[in-house]
Amino acid sequence: MIGLIQPLNGLLHSAAQFNQAASNITRATLPTSSGQDTVELSTAAVSMAQAKNSFEANNKVFKTVDEMDKTLINAVG
């Protein structure tokens, strides 16, 4: 069970990062002639993609640790 703490924390961090990026996108203003808004939206979109990838990686680790725990319990029990 101890091995599940790290990927679980990663999942929570990824979810928070994704939600923050989504919030930033929803608060974006209309584009200006300076193009500043486009940069902010691009940054938020990249952050969302990074959070998604991090979430998926941590989810795979979580599943792998769970499978290893089940294998160990079956071997011992």
mmJSON file of the N, C-alpha and C atoms, coordinates in Angstrom:
{"data_MODEL":{"atom_site":{
"group_PDB":["ATOM","ATOM","ATOM","ATOM","ATOM","ATOM","ATOM","ATOM","ATOM","ATOM","ATOM","ATOM","ATOM","ATOM","ATOM","ATOM","ATOM","ATOM","ATOM","ATOM","ATOM","ATOM","ATOM","ATOM","ATOM","ATOM","ATOM","ATOM","ATOM","ATOM","ATOM","ATOM","ATOM","ATOM","ATOM","ATOM","ATOM","ATOM","ATOM","ATOM","ATOM","ATOM","ATOM","ATOM","ATOM","ATOM","ATOM","ATOM","ATOM","ATOM","ATOM","ATOM","ATOM","ATOM","ATOM","ATOM","ATOM","ATOM","ATOM","ATOM","ATOM","ATOM","ATOM","ATOM","ATOM","ATOM","ATOM","ATOM","ATOM","ATOM","ATOM","ATOM","ATOM","ATOM","ATOM","ATOM","ATOM","ATOM","ATOM","ATOM","ATOM","ATOM","ATOM","ATOM","ATOM","ATOM","ATOM","ATOM","ATOM","ATOM","ATOM","ATOM","ATOM","ATOM","ATOM","ATOM","ATOM","ATOM","ATOM","ATOM","ATOM","ATOM","ATOM","ATOM","ATOM","ATOM","ATOM","ATOM","ATOM","ATOM","ATOM","ATOM","ATOM","ATOM","ATOM","ATOM","ATOM","ATOM","ATOM","ATOM","ATOM","ATOM","ATOM","ATOM","ATOM","ATOM","ATOM","ATOM","ATOM","ATOM","ATOM","ATOM","ATOM","ATOM","ATOM","ATOM","ATOM","ATOM","ATOM","ATOM","ATOM","ATOM","ATOM","ATOM","ATOM","ATOM","ATOM","ATOM","ATOM","ATOM","ATOM","ATOM","ATOM","ATOM","ATOM","ATOM","ATOM","ATOM","ATOM","ATOM","ATOM","ATOM","ATOM","ATOM","ATOM","ATOM","ATOM","ATOM","ATOM","ATOM","ATOM","ATOM","ATOM","ATOM","ATOM","ATOM","ATOM","ATOM","ATOM","ATOM","ATOM","ATOM","ATOM","ATOM","ATOM","ATOM","ATOM","ATOM","ATOM","ATOM","ATOM","ATOM","ATOM","ATOM","ATOM","ATOM","ATOM","ATOM","ATOM","ATOM","ATOM","ATOM","ATOM","ATOM","ATOM","ATOM","ATOM","ATOM","ATOM","ATOM","ATOM","ATOM","ATOM","ATOM","ATOM","ATOM","ATOM","ATOM","ATOM","ATOM","ATOM","ATOM","ATOM","ATOM","ATOM","ATOM","ATOM","ATOM","ATOM","ATOM","ATOM"],
"id":[1,2,3,4,5,6,7,8,9,10,11,12,13,14,15,16,17,18,19,20,21,22,23,24,25,26,27,28,29,30,31,32,33,34,35,36,37,38,39,40,41,42,43,44,45,46,47,48,49,50,51,52,53,54,55,56,57,58,59,60,61,62,63,64,65,66,67,68,69,70,71,72,73,74,75,76,77,78,79,80,81,82,83,84,85,86,87,88,89,90,91,92,93,94,95,96,97,98,99,100,101,102,103,104,105,106,107,108,109,110,111,112,113,114,115,116,117,118,119,120,121,122,123,124,125,126,127,128,129,130,131,132,133,134,135,136,137,138,139,140,141,142,143,144,145,146,147,148,149,150,151,152,153,154,155,156,157,158,159,160,161,162,163,164,165,166,167,168,169,170,171,172,173,174,175,176,177,178,179,180,181,182,183,184,185,186,187,188,189,190,191,192,193,194,195,196,197,198,199,200,201,202,203,204,205,206,207,208,209,210,211,212,213,214,215,216,217,218,219,220,221,222,223,224,225,226,227,228,229,230,231],
"type_symbol":["N","C","C","N","C","C","N","C","C","N","C","C","N","C","C","N","C","C","N","C","C","N","C","C","N","C","C","N","C","C","N","C","C","N","C","C","N","C","C","N","C","C","N","C","C","N","C","C","N","C","C","N","C","C","N","C","C","N","C","C","N","C","C","N","C","C","N","C","C","N","C","C","N","C","C","N","C","C","N","C","C","N","C","C","N","C","C","N","C","C","N","C","C","N","C","C","N","C","C","N","C","C","N","C","C","N","C","C","N","C","C","N","C","C","N","C","C","N","C","C","N","C","C","N","C","C","N","C","C","N","C","C","N","C","C","N","C","C","N","C","C","N","C","C","N","C","C","N","C","C","N","C","C","N","C","C","N","C","C","N","C","C","N","C","C","N","C","C","N","C","C","N","C","C","N","C","C","N","C","C","N","C","C","N","C","C","N","C","C","N","C","C","N","C","C","N","C","C","N","C","C","N","C","C","N","C","C","N","C","C","N","C","C","N","C","C","N","C","C","N","C","C","N","C","C","N","C","C","N","C","C"],
"label_atom_id":["N","CA","C","N","CA","C","N","CA","C","N","CA","C","N","CA","C","N","CA","C","N","CA","C","N","CA","C","N","CA","C","N","CA","C","N","CA","C","N","CA","C","N","CA","C","N","CA","C","N","CA","C","N","CA","C","N","CA","C","N","CA","C","N","CA","C","N","CA","C","N","CA","C","N","CA","C","N","CA","C","N","CA","C","N","CA","C","N","CA","C","N","CA","C","N","CA","C","N","CA","C","N","CA","C","N","CA","C","N","CA","C","N","CA","C","N","CA","C","N","CA","C","N","CA","C","N","CA","C","N","CA","C","N","CA","C","N","CA","C","N","CA","C","N","CA","C","N","CA","C","N","CA","C","N","CA","C","N","CA","C","N","CA","C","N","CA","C","N","CA","C","N","CA","C","N","CA","C","N","CA","C","N","CA","C","N","CA","C","N","CA","C","N","CA","C","N","CA","C","N","CA","C","N","CA","C","N","CA","C","N","CA","C","N","CA","C","N","CA","C","N","CA","C","N","CA","C","N","CA","C","N","CA","C","N","CA","C","N","CA","C","N","CA","C","N","CA","C","N","CA","C","N","CA","C","N","CA","C","N","CA","C","N","CA","C","N","CA","C"],
"label_alt_id":[null,null,null,null,null,null,null,null,null,null,null,null,null,null,null,null,null,null,null,null,null,null,null,null,null,null,null,null,null,null,null,null,null,null,null,null,null,null,null,null,null,null,null,null,null,null,null,null,null,null,null,null,null,null,null,null,null,null,null,null,null,null,null,null,null,null,null,null,null,null,null,null,null,null,null,null,null,null,null,null,null,null,null,null,null,null,null,null,null,null,null,null,null,null,null,null,null,null,null,null,null,null,null,null,null,null,null,null,null,null,null,null,null,null,null,null,null,null,null,null,null,null,null,null,null,null,null,null,null,null,null,null,null,null,null,null,null,null,null,null,null,null,null,null,null,null,null,null,null,null,null,null,null,null,null,null,null,null,null,null,null,null,null,null,null,null,null,null,null,null,null,null,null,null,null,null,null,null,null,null,null,null,null,null,null,null,null,null,null,null,null,null,null,null,null,null,null,null,null,null,null,null,null,null,null,null,null,null,null,null,null,null,null,null,null,null,null,null,null,null,null,null,null,null,null,null,null,null,null,null,null],
"label_comp_id":["MET","MET","MET","ILE","ILE","ILE","GLY","GLY","GLY","LEU","LEU","LEU","ILE","ILE","ILE","GLN","GLN","GLN","PRO","PRO","PRO","LEU","LEU","LEU","ASN","ASN","ASN","GLY","GLY","GLY","LEU","LEU","LEU","LEU","LEU","LEU","HIS","HIS","HIS","SER","SER","SER","ALA","ALA","ALA","ALA","ALA","ALA","GLN","GLN","GLN","PHE","PHE","PHE","ASN","ASN","ASN","GLN","GLN","GLN","ALA","ALA","ALA","ALA","ALA","ALA","SER","SER","SER","ASN","ASN","ASN","ILE","ILE","ILE","THR","THR","THR","ARG","ARG","ARG","ALA","ALA","ALA","THR","THR","THR","LEU","LEU","LEU","PRO","PRO","PRO","THR","THR","THR","SER","SER","SER","SER","SER","SER","GLY","GLY","GLY","GLN","GLN","GLN","ASP","ASP","ASP","THR","THR","THR","VAL","VAL","VAL","GLU","GLU","GLU","LEU","LEU","LEU","SER","SER","SER","THR","THR","THR","ALA","ALA","ALA","ALA","ALA","ALA","VAL","VAL","VAL","SER","SER","SER","MET","MET","MET","ALA","ALA","ALA","GLN","GLN","GLN","ALA","ALA","ALA","LYS","LYS","LYS","ASN","ASN","ASN","SER","SER","SER","PHE","PHE","PHE","GLU","GLU","GLU","ALA","ALA","ALA","ASN","ASN","ASN","ASN","ASN","ASN","LYS","LYS","LYS","VAL","VAL","VAL","PHE","PHE","PHE","LYS","LYS","LYS","THR","THR","THR","VAL","VAL","VAL","ASP","ASP","ASP","GLU","GLU","GLU","MET","MET","MET","ASP","ASP","ASP","LYS","LYS","LYS","THR","THR","THR","LEU","LEU","LEU","ILE","ILE","ILE","ASN","ASN","ASN","ALA","ALA","ALA","VAL","VAL","VAL","GLY","GLY","GLY"],
"label_asym_id":["A","A","A","A","A","A","A","A","A","A","A","A","A","A","A","A","A","A","A","A","A","A","A","A","A","A","A","A","A","A","A","A","A","A","A","A","A","A","A","A","A","A","A","A","A","A","A","A","A","A","A","A","A","A","A","A","A","A","A","A","A","A","A","A","A","A","A","A","A","A","A","A","A","A","A","A","A","A","A","A","A","A","A","A","A","A","A","A","A","A","A","A","A","A","A","A","A","A","A","A","A","A","A","A","A","A","A","A","A","A","A","A","A","A","A","A","A","A","A","A","A","A","A","A","A","A","A","A","A","A","A","A","A","A","A","A","A","A","A","A","A","A","A","A","A","A","A","A","A","A","A","A","A","A","A","A","A","A","A","A","A","A","A","A","A","A","A","A","A","A","A","A","A","A","A","A","A","A","A","A","A","A","A","A","A","A","A","A","A","A","A","A","A","A","A","A","A","A","A","A","A","A","A","A","A","A","A","A","A","A","A","A","A","A","A","A","A","A","A","A","A","A","A","A","A","A","A","A","A","A","A"],
"label_entity_id":["1","1","1","1","1","1","1","1","1","1","1","1","1","1","1","1","1","1","1","1","1","1","1","1","1","1","1","1","1","1","1","1","1","1","1","1","1","1","1","1","1","1","1","1","1","1","1","1","1","1","1","1","1","1","1","1","1","1","1","1","1","1","1","1","1","1","1","1","1","1","1","1","1","1","1","1","1","1","1","1","1","1","1","1","1","1","1","1","1","1","1","1","1","1","1","1","1","1","1","1","1","1","1","1","1","1","1","1","1","1","1","1","1","1","1","1","1","1","1","1","1","1","1","1","1","1","1","1","1","1","1","1","1","1","1","1","1","1","1","1","1","1","1","1","1","1","1","1","1","1","1","1","1","1","1","1","1","1","1","1","1","1","1","1","1","1","1","1","1","1","1","1","1","1","1","1","1","1","1","1","1","1","1","1","1","1","1","1","1","1","1","1","1","1","1","1","1","1","1","1","1","1","1","1","1","1","1","1","1","1","1","1","1","1","1","1","1","1","1","1","1","1","1","1","1","1","1","1","1","1","1"],
"label_seq_id":[1,1,1,2,2,2,3,3,3,4,4,4,5,5,5,6,6,6,7,7,7,8,8,8,9,9,9,10,10,10,11,11,11,12,12,12,13,13,13,14,14,14,15,15,15,16,16,16,17,17,17,18,18,18,19,19,19,20,20,20,21,21,21,22,22,22,23,23,23,24,24,24,25,25,25,26,26,26,27,27,27,28,28,28,29,29,29,30,30,30,31,31,31,32,32,32,33,33,33,34,34,34,35,35,35,36,36,36,37,37,37,38,38,38,39,39,39,40,40,40,41,41,41,42,42,42,43,43,43,44,44,44,45,45,45,46,46,46,47,47,47,48,48,48,49,49,49,50,50,50,51,51,51,52,52,52,53,53,53,54,54,54,55,55,55,56,56,56,57,57,57,58,58,58,59,59,59,60,60,60,61,61,61,62,62,62,63,63,63,64,64,64,65,65,65,66,66,66,67,67,67,68,68,68,69,69,69,70,70,70,71,71,71,72,72,72,73,73,73,74,74,74,75,75,75,76,76,76,77,77,77],
"pdbx_PDB_ins_code":[null,null,null,null,null,null,null,null,null,null,null,null,null,null,null,null,null,null,null,null,null,null,null,null,null,null,null,null,null,null,null,null,null,null,null,null,null,null,null,null,null,null,null,null,null,null,null,null,null,null,null,null,null,null,null,null,null,null,null,null,null,null,null,null,null,null,null,null,null,null,null,null,null,null,null,null,null,null,null,null,null,null,null,null,null,null,null,null,null,null,null,null,null,null,null,null,null,null,null,null,null,null,null,null,null,null,null,null,null,null,null,null,null,null,null,null,null,null,null,null,null,null,null,null,null,null,null,null,null,null,null,null,null,null,null,null,null,null,null,null,null,null,null,null,null,null,null,null,null,null,null,null,null,null,null,null,null,null,null,null,null,null,null,null,null,null,null,null,null,null,null,null,null,null,null,null,null,null,null,null,null,null,null,null,null,null,null,null,null,null,null,null,null,null,null,null,null,null,null,null,null,null,null,null,null,null,null,null,null,null,null,null,null,null,null,null,null,null,null,null,null,null,null,null,null,null,null,null,null,null,null],
"Cartn_x":[0.803,0.0,0.842,2.017,2.866,3.245,3.439,3.817,2.753,1.535,0.448,0.389,1.094,1.011,1.569,2.731,3.372,2.532,2.051,1.23,-0.1,-0.642,-1.877,-1.652,-0.538,-0.207,-0.004,0.615,0.796,-0.523,-1.467,-2.794,-3.487,-3.397,-4.029,-3.391,-2.066,-1.353,-1.729,-1.795,-2.157,-3.578,-4.486,-5.869,-5.953,-5.2,-5.192,-4.595,-3.515,-2.888,-3.856,-4.547,-5.51,-6.642,-7.166,-8.257,-7.817,-6.583,-6.079,-5.948,-5.434,-5.288,-6.658,-7.609,-8.968,-9.588,-9.348,-9.859,-9.238,-7.946,-7.276,-7.855,-8.19,-8.776,-10.16,-10.955,-12.307,-12.3,-11.23,-11.146,-10.446,-10.062,-9.351,-10.26,-9.648,-10.394,-10.343,-11.054,-11.034,-9.64,-9.229,-7.897,-7.719,-6.519,-6.18,-5.23,-4.979,-4.084,-2.652,-2.287,-0.924,-0.672,-1.721,-1.563,-1.294,-1.367,-1.067,-2.019,-3.295,-4.276,-3.965,-3.513,-3.183,-2.075,-1.095,0.001,-0.514,-1.375,-1.921,-2.737,-3.533,-4.317,-3.409,-2.363,-1.423,-0.737,-0.32,0.342,-0.6,-1.845,-2.831,-3.116,-3.186,-3.439,-2.282,-1.048,0.123,0.099,-0.258,-0.337,-1.385,-2.508,-3.547,-3.042,-2.323,-1.787,-0.759,0.09,1.073,0.385,-0.654,-1.384,-2.042,-2.603,-3.238,-2.207,-1.049,-0.001,0.513,0.674,1.128,0.096,-1.169,-2.243,-2.228,-2.098,-2.091,-0.886,0.278,1.475,1.316,0.818,0.618,-0.447,-1.443,-2.49,-1.903,-1.005,-0.359,0.508,1.229,2.046,1.152,0.062,-0.891,-1.396,-1.779,-2.282,-1.202,0.018,1.121,1.422,1.469,1.728,0.604,-0.622,-1.751,-1.628,-1.248,-1.064,0.076,1.157,2.282,1.86,1.075,0.577,-0.282,-1.169,-2.026,-1.191,-0.169,0.708,1.43,1.917,2.638,1.716,0.517,-0.444,-0.795,-0.986,-1.292,-0.12,1.112,2.289,2.487,2.234,2.423,1.251,0.058,-1.145,-1.413],
"Cartn_y":[-1.21,0.0,1.269,1.216,2.397,2.87,1.931,2.283,3.052,3.078,3.778,5.265,5.679,7.077,8.028,7.701,8.592,8.791,7.718,7.953,8.635,8.373,9.04,10.54,10.919,12.344,12.956,12.199,12.678,12.888,11.966,12.116,13.376,13.601,14.788,16.066,16.071,17.249,17.516,16.459,16.603,17.147,16.645,17.121,18.6,19.009,20.416,21.293,20.82,21.574,21.711,20.644,20.665,21.648,21.589,22.492,23.952,24.233,25.603,26.11,25.264,25.651,25.878,25.018,25.185,26.475,26.778,28.03,29.233,29.157,30.258,30.457,29.379,29.491,30.128,29.737,30.294,31.768,32.228,33.638,34.492,33.889,34.634,35.714,36.816,37.924,37.804,38.679,38.685,39.063,38.506,38.822,40.317,40.79,42.181,42.232,43.415,43.558,43.181,43.208,42.868,41.361,40.556,39.109,38.505,39.292,38.8,37.684,37.813,36.807,35.466,35.481,34.242,33.496,34.229,33.609,32.984,33.673,33.143,31.875,31.874,30.682,29.533,29.841,28.796,28.181,29.017,28.534,27.646,28.069,27.283,25.961,25.976,24.741,23.764,24.269,23.404,22.848,23.673,23.219,22.118,22.256,21.221,19.914,20.006,18.801,18.123,18.921,18.366,17.688,18.319,17.739,16.424,16.377,15.151,14.031,14.335,13.32,12.845,13.774,13.422,12.548,12.887,12.102,10.675,10.548,9.217,8.396,9.023,8.317,7.853,8.741,8.374,7.296,7.326,6.307,4.942,4.901,3.644,3.122,4.015,3.605,3.048,3.733,3.295,1.883,1.648,0.33,-0.739,-0.392,-1.35,-1.733,-0.741,-1.023,-1.886,-1.604,-2.399,-3.848,-4.053,-5.407,-6.12,-5.399,-5.993,-6.398,-5.554,-5.885,-7.149,-7.253,-8.432,-9.691,-9.574,-10.715,-11.146,-10.167,-10.469,-11.138,-10.62,-11.202,-12.634,-12.868,-14.221,-15.172,-14.682,-15.517,-15.866,-14.899,-15.117,-15.906,-15.58,-16.188,-17.497],
"Cartn_z":[0.0,0.0,0.0,0.61,0.686,-0.712,-1.639,-2.999,-3.754,-3.251,-3.929,-3.59,-2.556,-2.114,-3.166,-3.73,-4.695,-5.958,-6.611,-7.795,-7.465,-6.281,-5.884,-5.738,-5.11,-5.003,-6.381,-7.294,-8.658,-9.371,-9.156,-9.751,-9.235,-7.941,-7.35,-7.863,-7.972,-8.484,-9.944,-10.746,-12.157,-12.314,-11.501,-11.554,-11.181,-10.167,-9.761,-10.864,-11.5,-12.585,-13.756,-14.091,-15.186,-14.884,-13.667,-13.287,-13.311,-12.886,-12.907,-14.349,-15.226,-16.633,-17.267,-16.959,-17.494,-16.982,-15.723,-15.153,-15.846,-16.124,-16.824,-18.218,-18.887,-20.225,-20.155,-19.177,-19.09,-18.715,-18.048,-17.677,-18.726,-19.835,-20.877,-21.465,-21.796,-22.4,-23.915,-24.573,-26.033,-26.522,-27.646,-28.164,-28.422,-28.152,-28.418,-29.596,-30.08,-31.227,-30.878,-29.591,-29.187,-29.217,-29.265,-29.297,-27.932,-26.871,-25.524,-25.12,-25.454,-25.074,-25.718,-26.961,-27.655,-26.924,-26.43,-25.698,-24.414,-23.688,-22.448,-22.702,-23.763,-24.09,-24.501,-25.257,-25.676,-24.465,-23.545,-22.333,-21.526,-21.402,-20.646,-21.349,-22.679,-23.421,-23.252,-23.287,-23.073,-21.659,-20.69,-19.307,-19.147,-19.833,-19.776,-20.378,-21.492,-22.136,-21.223,-20.578,-19.649,-18.467,-17.951,-16.819,-17.22,-18.421,-18.921,-19.03,-19.614,-19.762,-18.402,-17.482,-16.138,-15.44,-15.591,-14.981,-15.522,-16.841,-17.452,-16.983,-16.877,-16.422,-14.975,-14.115,-12.711,-12.571,-13.421,-13.4,-13.754,-14.74,-15.108,-13.969,-13.305,-12.159,-11.061,-10.785,-9.767,-10.071,-11.322,-11.715,-11.605,-12.001,-11.926,-10.485,-9.601,-8.181,-7.614,-7.995,-7.525,-7.997,-9.257,-9.775,-9.049,-8.765,-8.041,-6.631,-5.972,-4.632,-4.67,-5.659,-5.784,-6.016,-6.859,-7.137,-5.875,-5.132,-3.878,-2.863,-2.738,-1.789,-2.193,-3.488,-3.952,-3.733,-3.892,-3.7,-2.234,-1.357,0.074,0.654,0.202,0.765,0.172],
"occupancy":[1.0,1.0,1.0,1.0,1.0,1.0,1.0,1.0,1.0,1.0,1.0,1.0,1.0,1.0,1.0,1.0,1.0,1.0,1.0,1.0,1.0,1.0,1.0,1.0,1.0,1.0,1.0,1.0,1.0,1.0,1.0,1.0,1.0,1.0,1.0,1.0,1.0,1.0,1.0,1.0,1.0,1.0,1.0,1.0,1.0,1.0,1.0,1.0,1.0,1.0,1.0,1.0,1.0,1.0,1.0,1.0,1.0,1.0,1.0,1.0,1.0,1.0,1.0,1.0,1.0,1.0,1.0,1.0,1.0,1.0,1.0,1.0,1.0,1.0,1.0,1.0,1.0,1.0,1.0,1.0,1.0,1.0,1.0,1.0,1.0,1.0,1.0,1.0,1.0,1.0,1.0,1.0,1.0,1.0,1.0,1.0,1.0,1.0,1.0,1.0,1.0,1.0,1.0,1.0,1.0,1.0,1.0,1.0,1.0,1.0,1.0,1.0,1.0,1.0,1.0,1.0,1.0,1.0,1.0,1.0,1.0,1.0,1.0,1.0,1.0,1.0,1.0,1.0,1.0,1.0,1.0,1.0,1.0,1.0,1.0,1.0,1.0,1.0,1.0,1.0,1.0,1.0,1.0,1.0,1.0,1.0,1.0,1.0,1.0,1.0,1.0,1.0,1.0,1.0,1.0,1.0,1.0,1.0,1.0,1.0,1.0,1.0,1.0,1.0,1.0,1.0,1.0,1.0,1.0,1.0,1.0,1.0,1.0,1.0,1.0,1.0,1.0,1.0,1.0,1.0,1.0,1.0,1.0,1.0,1.0,1.0,1.0,1.0,1.0,1.0,1.0,1.0,1.0,1.0,1.0,1.0,1.0,1.0,1.0,1.0,1.0,1.0,1.0,1.0,1.0,1.0,1.0,1.0,1.0,1.0,1.0,1.0,1.0,1.0,1.0,1.0,1.0,1.0,1.0,1.0,1.0,1.0,1.0,1.0,1.0,1.0,1.0,1.0,1.0,1.0,1.0],
"B_iso_or_equiv":[0.0,0.0,0.0,0.0,0.0,0.0,0.0,0.0,0.0,0.0,0.0,0.0,0.0,0.0,0.0,0.0,0.0,0.0,0.0,0.0,0.0,0.0,0.0,0.0,0.0,0.0,0.0,0.0,0.0,0.0,0.0,0.0,0.0,0.0,0.0,0.0,0.0,0.0,0.0,0.0,0.0,0.0,0.0,0.0,0.0,0.0,0.0,0.0,0.0,0.0,0.0,0.0,0.0,0.0,0.0,0.0,0.0,0.0,0.0,0.0,0.0,0.0,0.0,0.0,0.0,0.0,0.0,0.0,0.0,0.0,0.0,0.0,0.0,0.0,0.0,0.0,0.0,0.0,0.0,0.0,0.0,0.0,0.0,0.0,0.0,0.0,0.0,0.0,0.0,0.0,0.0,0.0,0.0,0.0,0.0,0.0,0.0,0.0,0.0,0.0,0.0,0.0,0.0,0.0,0.0,0.0,0.0,0.0,0.0,0.0,0.0,0.0,0.0,0.0,0.0,0.0,0.0,0.0,0.0,0.0,0.0,0.0,0.0,0.0,0.0,0.0,0.0,0.0,0.0,0.0,0.0,0.0,0.0,0.0,0.0,0.0,0.0,0.0,0.0,0.0,0.0,0.0,0.0,0.0,0.0,0.0,0.0,0.0,0.0,0.0,0.0,0.0,0.0,0.0,0.0,0.0,0.0,0.0,0.0,0.0,0.0,0.0,0.0,0.0,0.0,0.0,0.0,0.0,0.0,0.0,0.0,0.0,0.0,0.0,0.0,0.0,0.0,0.0,0.0,0.0,0.0,0.0,0.0,0.0,0.0,0.0,0.0,0.0,0.0,0.0,0.0,0.0,0.0,0.0,0.0,0.0,0.0,0.0,0.0,0.0,0.0,0.0,0.0,0.0,0.0,0.0,0.0,0.0,0.0,0.0,0.0,0.0,0.0,0.0,0.0,0.0,0.0,0.0,0.0,0.0,0.0,0.0,0.0,0.0,0.0,0.0,0.0,0.0,0.0,0.0,0.0],
"pdbx_formal_charge":[null,null,null,null,null,null,null,null,null,null,null,null,null,null,null,null,null,null,null,null,null,null,null,null,null,null,null,null,null,null,null,null,null,null,null,null,null,null,null,null,null,null,null,null,null,null,null,null,null,null,null,null,null,null,null,null,null,null,null,null,null,null,null,null,null,null,null,null,null,null,null,null,null,null,null,null,null,null,null,null,null,null,null,null,null,null,null,null,null,null,null,null,null,null,null,null,null,null,null,null,null,null,null,null,null,null,null,null,null,null,null,null,null,null,null,null,null,null,null,null,null,null,null,null,null,null,null,null,null,null,null,null,null,null,null,null,null,null,null,null,null,null,null,null,null,null,null,null,null,null,null,null,null,null,null,null,null,null,null,null,null,null,null,null,null,null,null,null,null,null,null,null,null,null,null,null,null,null,null,null,null,null,null,null,null,null,null,null,null,null,null,null,null,null,null,null,null,null,null,null,null,null,null,null,null,null,null,null,null,null,null,null,null,null,null,null,null,null,null,null,null,null,null,null,null,null,null,null,null,null,null],
"auth_seq_id":[1,1,1,2,2,2,3,3,3,4,4,4,5,5,5,6,6,6,7,7,7,8,8,8,9,9,9,10,10,10,11,11,11,12,12,12,13,13,13,14,14,14,15,15,15,16,16,16,17,17,17,18,18,18,19,19,19,20,20,20,21,21,21,22,22,22,23,23,23,24,24,24,25,25,25,26,26,26,27,27,27,28,28,28,29,29,29,30,30,30,31,31,31,32,32,32,33,33,33,34,34,34,35,35,35,36,36,36,37,37,37,38,38,38,39,39,39,40,40,40,41,41,41,42,42,42,43,43,43,44,44,44,45,45,45,46,46,46,47,47,47,48,48,48,49,49,49,50,50,50,51,51,51,52,52,52,53,53,53,54,54,54,55,55,55,56,56,56,57,57,57,58,58,58,59,59,59,60,60,60,61,61,61,62,62,62,63,63,63,64,64,64,65,65,65,66,66,66,67,67,67,68,68,68,69,69,69,70,70,70,71,71,71,72,72,72,73,73,73,74,74,74,75,75,75,76,76,76,77,77,77],
"auth_comp_id":["MET","MET","MET","ILE","ILE","ILE","GLY","GLY","GLY","LEU","LEU","LEU","ILE","ILE","ILE","GLN","GLN","GLN","PRO","PRO","PRO","LEU","LEU","LEU","ASN","ASN","ASN","GLY","GLY","GLY","LEU","LEU","LEU","LEU","LEU","LEU","HIS","HIS","HIS","SER","SER","SER","ALA","ALA","ALA","ALA","ALA","ALA","GLN","GLN","GLN","PHE","PHE","PHE","ASN","ASN","ASN","GLN","GLN","GLN","ALA","ALA","ALA","ALA","ALA","ALA","SER","SER","SER","ASN","ASN","ASN","ILE","ILE","ILE","THR","THR","THR","ARG","ARG","ARG","ALA","ALA","ALA","THR","THR","THR","LEU","LEU","LEU","PRO","PRO","PRO","THR","THR","THR","SER","SER","SER","SER","SER","SER","GLY","GLY","GLY","GLN","GLN","GLN","ASP","ASP","ASP","THR","THR","THR","VAL","VAL","VAL","GLU","GLU","GLU","LEU","LEU","LEU","SER","SER","SER","THR","THR","THR","ALA","ALA","ALA","ALA","ALA","ALA","VAL","VAL","VAL","SER","SER","SER","MET","MET","MET","ALA","ALA","ALA","GLN","GLN","GLN","ALA","ALA","ALA","LYS","LYS","LYS","ASN","ASN","ASN","SER","SER","SER","PHE","PHE","PHE","GLU","GLU","GLU","ALA","ALA","ALA","ASN","ASN","ASN","ASN","ASN","ASN","LYS","LYS","LYS","VAL","VAL","VAL","PHE","PHE","PHE","LYS","LYS","LYS","THR","THR","THR","VAL","VAL","VAL","ASP","ASP","ASP","GLU","GLU","GLU","MET","MET","MET","ASP","ASP","ASP","LYS","LYS","LYS","THR","THR","THR","LEU","LEU","LEU","ILE","ILE","ILE","ASN","ASN","ASN","ALA","ALA","ALA","VAL","VAL","VAL","GLY","GLY","GLY"],
"auth_asym_id":["A","A","A","A","A","A","A","A","A","A","A","A","A","A","A","A","A","A","A","A","A","A","A","A","A","A","A","A","A","A","A","A","A","A","A","A","A","A","A","A","A","A","A","A","A","A","A","A","A","A","A","A","A","A","A","A","A","A","A","A","A","A","A","A","A","A","A","A","A","A","A","A","A","A","A","A","A","A","A","A","A","A","A","A","A","A","A","A","A","A","A","A","A","A","A","A","A","A","A","A","A","A","A","A","A","A","A","A","A","A","A","A","A","A","A","A","A","A","A","A","A","A","A","A","A","A","A","A","A","A","A","A","A","A","A","A","A","A","A","A","A","A","A","A","A","A","A","A","A","A","A","A","A","A","A","A","A","A","A","A","A","A","A","A","A","A","A","A","A","A","A","A","A","A","A","A","A","A","A","A","A","A","A","A","A","A","A","A","A","A","A","A","A","A","A","A","A","A","A","A","A","A","A","A","A","A","A","A","A","A","A","A","A","A","A","A","A","A","A","A","A","A","A","A","A","A","A","A","A","A","A"],
"auth_atom_id":["N","CA","C","N","CA","C","N","CA","C","N","CA","C","N","CA","C","N","CA","C","N","CA","C","N","CA","C","N","CA","C","N","CA","C","N","CA","C","N","CA","C","N","CA","C","N","CA","C","N","CA","C","N","CA","C","N","CA","C","N","CA","C","N","CA","C","N","CA","C","N","CA","C","N","CA","C","N","CA","C","N","CA","C","N","CA","C","N","CA","C","N","CA","C","N","CA","C","N","CA","C","N","CA","C","N","CA","C","N","CA","C","N","CA","C","N","CA","C","N","CA","C","N","CA","C","N","CA","C","N","CA","C","N","CA","C","N","CA","C","N","CA","C","N","CA","C","N","CA","C","N","CA","C","N","CA","C","N","CA","C","N","CA","C","N","CA","C","N","CA","C","N","CA","C","N","CA","C","N","CA","C","N","CA","C","N","CA","C","N","CA","C","N","CA","C","N","CA","C","N","CA","C","N","CA","C","N","CA","C","N","CA","C","N","CA","C","N","CA","C","N","CA","C","N","CA","C","N","CA","C","N","CA","C","N","CA","C","N","CA","C","N","CA","C","N","CA","C","N","CA","C","N","CA","C","N","CA","C","N","CA","C","N","CA","C","N","CA","C"],
"pdbx_PDB_model_num":[1,1,1,1,1,1,1,1,1,1,1,1,1,1,1,1,1,1,1,1,1,1,1,1,1,1,1,1,1,1,1,1,1,1,1,1,1,1,1,1,1,1,1,1,1,1,1,1,1,1,1,1,1,1,1,1,1,1,1,1,1,1,1,1,1,1,1,1,1,1,1,1,1,1,1,1,1,1,1,1,1,1,1,1,1,1,1,1,1,1,1,1,1,1,1,1,1,1,1,1,1,1,1,1,1,1,1,1,1,1,1,1,1,1,1,1,1,1,1,1,1,1,1,1,1,1,1,1,1,1,1,1,1,1,1,1,1,1,1,1,1,1,1,1,1,1,1,1,1,1,1,1,1,1,1,1,1,1,1,1,1,1,1,1,1,1,1,1,1,1,1,1,1,1,1,1,1,1,1,1,1,1,1,1,1,1,1,1,1,1,1,1,1,1,1,1,1,1,1,1,1,1,1,1,1,1,1,1,1,1,1,1,1,1,1,1,1,1,1,1,1,1,1,1,1,1,1,1,1,1,1]
}}}
